[in-house]
Amino acid sequence: MMGDGPAAPGVYRGATVPTARRDHQTEKPVELIETLLTIVPEGGVVLDPFLGSGTTAVACVNTGRRFVGFELHPEYYEIAVDRIQAAQEQTRLFPFSEEAAF
């Protein structure tokens, strides 16, 4: 996930979600969240108190982690539900590998 050029330790660089494809104004790339989730044991539980469009939940599904999320806005909740269901139904061609994330 590291981009070109030097970055401080713990700073990740990568592509952003294009504005036209965003479901939420502060949406992060799923790949970034998948990389950050490597600190959580596989099968562990991740709490996302600001679920938004469900990016963290999708990353959890993709990497074998469980999640609990909260969202106040019904429109974002519905988007999150749809994205999570799609992630659960999709068979990954290349399973996530923690070794490949770095």
Stockholm file with secondary structure:
# STOCKHOLM 1.0

chainA/1-102         MMGDGPAAPGVYRGATVPTARRDHQTEKPVELIETLLTIVPEGGVVLDPFLGSGTTAVACVNTGRRFVGFELHPEYYEIAVDRIQAAQEQTRLFPFSEEAAF
#=GR chainA/1-102 SS CCCSSCCCTTCCCCCCCCGGGCSSTTCCCHHHHHHHGGGSCTTCEEEESSCTTSHHHHHHHHHTCEEEECCSCHHHHHHHHHHHHHHHHCCCSSCCCTTTTC
#=GC SS_cons         CCCSSCCCTTCCCCCCCCGGGCSSTTCCCHHHHHHHGGGSCTTCEEEESSCTTSHHHHHHHHHTCEEEECCSCHHHHHHHHHHHHHHHHCCCSSCCCTTTTC
//
